[in-house]
Amino acid sequence: MSDAKKTKMRDMFKELDEAFEMMARTAPDYLRDFMGYLDSAERKGVLSEKTKELISLAIAITSHCLPCIAFHVSNAIDYEATRQEILEASEVAVLMGGSPAFVYLKYVLDACEEFGAK
């Protein structure tokens, strides 16, 4: 597929950053509370951070959220998730989300490529 037809997942990641910046200006207390909740939910517990990122990715796929897919693929890679682990988590998302989730596999693959999944 040519680059012209690819969705730039780094751009999706940037959109998410812009949303966080907007909320920091508009509703800083809300963003602080949200980020605290996010940190609490994603920190290592019985499940590793990598496992939690893969779960979050699967939910992002079934929610059809491109910025979320970019964010969670990038984070999963930071926690040393392999391309195969990312794809298997994505396959489970498609199992649960059906054909509408299937089309989002393209974006997962784009993100794996852009963010350097091994």
C-alpha positions in Angstrom: 0.0 0.0 0.0 1.4 3.4 -0.9 2.1 5.9 1.8 -0.5 8.2 0.3 -3.2 5.7 1.3 -1.9 5.0 4.8 -3.3 6.6 7.8 -0.4 8.2 9.7 -0.8 6.7 13.1 1.7 9.3 14.5 -0.9 11.9 13.4 -3.6 10.0 15.4 -1.2 10.0 18.4 -0.8 13.8 17.9 -4.6 14.2 17.9 -4.8 12.5 21.3 -2.0 14.8 22.6 -3.9 17.8 21.3 -7.1 16.6 23.1 -5.1 16.3 26.4 -3.6 19.8 25.9 -7.1 21.3 25.2 -8.5 19.7 28.3 -5.5 20.9 30.4 -6.5 24.4 29.4 -10.2 24.0 29.5 -10.8 21.6 32.5 -7.5 21.1 34.3 -9.2 19.5 37.4 -11.0 17.0 35.2 -7.9 16.1 33.3 -5.9 15.7 36.5 -8.5 13.3 37.9 -8.8 11.4 34.6 -5.0 11.0 34.4 -4.9 9.8 38.0 -7.5 7.2 37.1 -5.6 6.3 34.0 -2.4 5.9 35.9 -4.1 3.8 38.6 -5.8 1.5 36.0 -2.7 1.0 33.9 0.0 0.5 36.6 1.3 -3.0 37.2 -0.7 -5.1 39.5 -1.4 -8.8 39.0 -1.5 -8.0 35.3 1.6 -6.5 33.7 1.6 -3.1 32.0 2.1 -4.9 28.7 -1.0 -7.1 29.3 -3.0 -4.1 30.2 -1.9 -2.2 27.1 -2.9 -5.2 24.9 -6.3 -5.3 26.6 -6.7 -1.5 26.1 -5.7 -2.0 22.4 -8.4 -4.6 22.0 -11.0 -2.3 23.5 -9.7 0.6 21.3 -10.3 -1.6 18.2 -13.8 -2.5 19.2 -14.5 1.2 20.0 -13.2 2.2 16.6 -10.9 4.8 18.1 -7.9 5.5 15.9 -6.0 7.8 18.3 -6.5 5.1 21.0 -5.2 2.4 18.7 -2.1 4.6 18.1 -1.6 5.3 21.8 -2.0 1.7 22.9 0.1 0.1 20.2 2.9 2.6 21.0 2.6 1.9 24.7 2.5 -1.9 24.2 5.7 -1.6 22.2 7.3 0.5 24.9 6.4 -2.5 27.3 8.1 -4.8 24.8 5.0 -6.3 23.2 5.9 -8.0 19.9 4.1 -7.5 16.7 2.7 -11.0 17.1 1.4 -10.3 20.6 -0.2 -7.1 19.3 -1.8 -9.0 16.4 -3.1 -11.8 18.6 -4.7 -9.2 21.0 -6.2 -7.6 17.9 -7.6 -10.9 16.6 -9.4 -11.4 19.9 -10.9 -7.9 19.5 -12.2 -8.9 16.1 -13.7 -12.0 17.5 -15.6 -9.9 20.0 -16.3 -6.9 17.7 -17.0 -8.6 14.4 -16.6 -7.2 10.9 -16.7 -3.5 12.0 -13.6 -4.2 14.2 -11.9 -6.2 11.4 -11.4 -3.1 9.3 -9.3 -1.5 12.1 -6.7 -4.2 11.8 -5.2 -2.1 9.0 -4.6 0.7 11.5 -3.0 -1.7 14.0 -0.6 -2.9 11.3 0.1 0.7 10.3 0.9 1.5 13.9 3.1 -1.5 14.3 5.1 -0.4 11.3 5.3 3.2 12.3 6.2 2.6 15.9 8.7 -0.2 15.1 7.1 -3.4 16.5 9.5 -6.3 16.3 
